[in-house]
Amino acid sequence: MILSTHYTFSLMLLSFFKKEPSIFLYSIFSLLPDIDVRFKDHRRFTHSFLFSFLILLIFRNNLLFIPYISHIFLDYLTYSPIPLLWPYKGKYSLRLIKSNGYIDKLLMLLFLILFLVNYFLLK
C-alpha cells in the first residue's frame, strides 16, 4: 500500500475513538512499519504480530497500536507477502490489492472521505 493509504486508513479508524486533532499525530505511527525500507530489508520483522505487540507493550497506548496494526492489516491484503508470524518462517498475503495500483488509490480516497465525514460531520 502507498503511505497515504496507510495514513488515511489510520485516521479513519482513530476518528471512531477520538475526535481530537491529536489523531493526526497518532496516525503517523501507521507509517512506522515501513522504517525497514531504509535498511533495504522491507517487509521483515516490523510487519509481524510480535513486533506489533511489542509496540503495544512499550507504549501502552491503543491510539498508537491501532495505527501500527492497521498498517500490517493493509499490507496483508496486497500481493507482497509479509512475515506475520515472525520469527517463524513463512510469509502471508491475501493477494487482493496491488500496491500503488488503482484499487490502492481508490481505497485511500474512500478512507479520506469516511474520515472527513466521521470527524467533521458526525460529532
VOKE-257567 format. One record per residue: residue in one letter; x, y, z of N, C-alpha, C, CB in turn. Coordinates in pm, whole numbers, plus 32768, in hexadecimal, padded with zeros to 4 digits. Atoms other than C-alpha are relative to their C-alpha. Glycine has a CB too. Example, Ala and Ser with C-alpha at 12.3 -4.5 7.8 and 13.67 -1.06 7.14 Angstrom:
% residues 2
a80597F89800084CE7E3E830C805A807880007F9D8003807Ds7FAE7F897FFA85577F9682CA7FB3806D80498029802E7F72
% end
This chain:
% residues 123
m80547F8980008000800080008058807D80007FA18000807Ai7FB77F827FFD806B81637FCB7FF08040808A7FCD80617F90l7FFF7FC57F7A80B9823380FF7F80804D801E8077805B800Fs80797FB17FE97F8B831480D07F887FA6801F7FE180587F87t806C805E7FE07EA481E380D9800C7FD3809180057F857FA1h7FEC80257F737F3E817482227FD58071805D80937FDB801Ay801C7F8E7FA97F1F82D082B47F6A801C8007804A807D7FCDt808F7FE080007DB6830E82487FAD7F9180417FCF80197F70f8046806F7FBD7D4881B382BC800C80108097803A7F777FD3s7FEB7FEB7F717DDF81FA840F7FAD8076803480948019801Cl80537F8D7FD97D38835084207F6D7FD8800C801080727F9Bm808B802B7FFE7BEC82B483CA7FE27FAA807C7FDF7FB27F80l801580567F8C7C0F81A684D68002804F8083806B7F928005l7FF37FB47F837C83829585E57F8F80638015808480498003s806D7F9F7FF37B6C838B85997F837FC3803E7FDE803A7F77f807080427FBC7A778287861C80147FFC80987FEE7F717FCAf7FE180047F717B278290876F8010808A803C807E7FB18017k7FDF7F7C7FCC7B8983FA878D7FEA80677F93809280048034k80157F9480617B23853C86E480548078802C7F6880267FF5e7FA37F967FD77C54860A873C8071800A7F9B80387FE4808Fp7F917FEF805F7D728698866E80767FA2801A8031808E8004s7F9080597FDF7E6285AB872180037F837FA77FF97FD78092i8000807980547DF4848E863A805580137F837F727FDB7FD8f7FA87FE880737EB785368522808F7FD780217FFB80957FD7l7F7A80297FD57FF484FA85E980067F6A801A8029804B807Ey800380917FE67F91839E865E80077FB07F7D7F817FDA804Es8004804780807F54833B84F580887FF47FBE7FA180457FA2i7F77800B803580C2837684A580397F768022805C80728039f7FD180857FDA80FB822E855A7FDC7F967F997FC67FD98087s802480608069805381808435806E7FF47F977F7D802B7FBCl7F9280028061818D81CE836C807C7FB980388025808F7FD6l7F8B803A7FBE827F81378468802B7F787FCC7FE47FF58090p7FD180838030827F7FD083E2805980097F837F897FA87FE1d7FAE7FF28079831B805182A08089803E801B7FB780547F9Ci7F7B7FCB7FDF844D80D38359806C7FA07FCF800D80168097d7F9E8062802E84F77F9282E9802A80167F6E7FC87F74800Fv7FDA7FE0808B8501801E8185808C803F7FFE7F9880627FC0r7F7E7FBE7FF8862F80E881F280737F9C80098004805E8077f7F9880677FF186EB7FA4823380007F9B7F8E7FEE7FB78085k800A8056807686987F0780E07FD17F73802380877FF97FB9d803180817FD285E87DF081987F6A800F801E804F7FCE807Eh808C7FDC7FEC847D7E5481667FA77F8580167FCD804F7F88r806480667FDC835B7D8C81F1803E7F8A804A7FBA7FCD7F84r7FC580677FA9841F7CCF82F67FBC80068088809B8014800Ef8037800D7F7983F07CC7846F7FA380728028806F7FF68064t80587F907FDC834C7E20847F7F717FEB7FCE803780827FC6h80858021803482257D8683C47FCA7F7F803F80067FF17F66s802B807B7FBB81E37C7584C57FA680208077807A7FAE802Ef80537FF07F8880E97C4085DE80568016807B7FA67F878013l7FA97FF47F8C82057C1986D680318090801280777FA17FF3f7FCF7F767FF782987D6E86867F8D805F801F804780297F7Cs80757FAC7FE4813A7E06868B7FDF800080957F867FD07FAFf802080097F7180FE7D8787EB8071803880567FE57F6F8027l7F937FBC7FBA82567E0188567FE68096800580887FE37FBBi80257F72800381E57F5B87EB7F97801D806B7FCA80287F72l80687FEE7F9B80B17F3288C6803A7FF8808D7F917F967FEFl7FC3800E7F7B81817EBC89F0805980768023804F7F808007i7FA37F907FE682817FD389CB7FB48081801B805F80137F88f80437F7F7FF5819080F4899C7F807FFB80537FDF80347F77r807980127FB0805E80668A517F9380657FDB8021800E8094n80607F9F80327F7D813789787FBB7FC87F84804580887FE1n804A803580727E6C80B388947FFB80607F8B7F737FDD802Al80037F9E806B7E6F81F687D0808180017FAE7FE7808B8038l7F87801680507FCE819C875C80007F737FC4807F80148057f8006808A80307F8C802887387FA27FF27F887FD37FA48070i8061800B806E7E5B80518656803C802B7F7A7F8480558020p7FC27FDD80807F178112854880697F9B7FD3803F80898009y7F96805E80248038801D85567FC57F7E7FC980597FE2807Bi80398080802B7F657EE2853A7FAB80127F827FAB7FC28071s804D7FE7807B7E8C7F85842E805B7FF97F857FBB808B8007h7F9E800A806C7FC57F9E835780177F6D7FDC808580448028i7FE9808F801580037E2983837F887FC37FB680187FB78088f8078803480407E9B7DDD83257FF980267F6C7F8480338049l80077FD4808C7EA57EAE81E7806A7FBC7FAA800F80987FF6d7F978044804D7FF07E1881787FE17F6D7FEB8087800F8046y8029808C800F7F5E7CBF81AF7FA37FEE7F887FBB7FCF8081l805D800680717E5D7D1080A1804680077F787F9D8071800Bt7FB97FEB807E7F697D537F9A80397F7E7FC8807080668013y7FC180738041801D7C697EAB80867FDA80408014801D7F6Ds7F7D801A7FC281667C887F6B7FED7FC5808B805480828008p801580427F7F816D7B92808D80508040807280247F6E7FF6i7FBE7FCA7F8881CA7BF981EF80107F8F80677FAD8077803Dp7FE580687F9C825B7B2B83107FAD8012807F80957FFF8024l805B7FEA7F8F812D7B3D83F7802D7FB6807E7F757FD47FDCl7FDC80537F8D81B37A2984D980968000801E7FD27F737FEAw7F717FF67FE4831F7A9A84E480157FEE8096803980887FCFp7F8780328040840D7A0C85677FF07F7C7FB4806A7FF18067y8013807A804D837278D784CC800580207F6B7F7B7FBC8024k7FF77FEB809083B578B1835B7F747FFA7FC4805D7F967FBEg80817FFD8045829D78E982697FCE808E7FF47F9A7FAB8049k80397F7D801981FE7A1981D07F737FED7FCB805780527F9Cy808D800E801F808F7A59819A7FCA807A7FB77FB17FE8807Fs803E7F96804D7FBD7B2380AB7F7A7FD07FCB805C802D7F8Dl80818023803B7E547B2A803A7FFC801A7F697F91804D8045r7FF47FE480907EBE7BAA7EE27F80803C7FC680247F7F7FB4l807A7FBF802D7D907C8D7EBD801880877FBC7FA480148073i7FEA7F76802E7E287DE37E76809080117FD57FDC8065806Fk7F797FE2802F7F537E517DAB802D8085803D800680067F63s7FCA7F857FC580287F4F7E678014806A7F9480857FE4804An7FF77F8E805B801880A47DBF7FAA7FED7F83809180167FD8g805B8018806F7F0B801C7CD97F818052800C7FDD7F6D7FF7y807E7FB880087DB780A17C7F7FAC7FEF80807FB07FCF7F88i8052801B7F887D027FFC7DA68040803F807C7FF07F688015d7FB77FC37F907E0E80737E9B7FDD80958007809A7FEC7FF0k801C7F7080037DD481DB7E2F7F6D801E801B8029803A7F79l808F7FEF7FE37C5981B47E367FE47FED80957FAD7F9D7FAEl801080157F707C6E812A7F97802E80798050804D7F85802Dm7FCF7F887FBC7D3C825680017F97806E7FFD808480317FC0l80697F9A800B7C2C833F7F7F7F867FDC80547FD780127F6El8072802D7FB07B1A82708022801B801680957FE37F6D7FE5f7FDC7FEE7F737BCF82718173800180958025808A7FC1801El7FFC7F707FE77C0583E881577F738038800C804D80497F90i808C7FD07FFC7A958429810C7FBB7FD080807FB27FCE7F84l803E80357F867A248346822880358047807D80197F6A800Cf7FC67FB67F8F7B1483F283157FC2808B800A809A800B7FF0l80357F777FFF7A9C854E82B17F6E8002802D800C803F7F75v808C80087FD7792E84ED82D77FF67FE380957FB57F957FAFn800880257F737966844884278038806D805B804B7F7E8017y7FBD7F9F7FA97A51854F84B57FB680868006808E80177FD0f803B7F7A8005799D868A84437F6880028004802E80447F85l80927FFB80097832862984107FB97FAF806B7FD57FD07F7Al804280577F9F77E78517850D80398014808C800F7F6E7FD7k7FC87FE17F7C783B85B886577FB17FC6806E800B80938015
% end
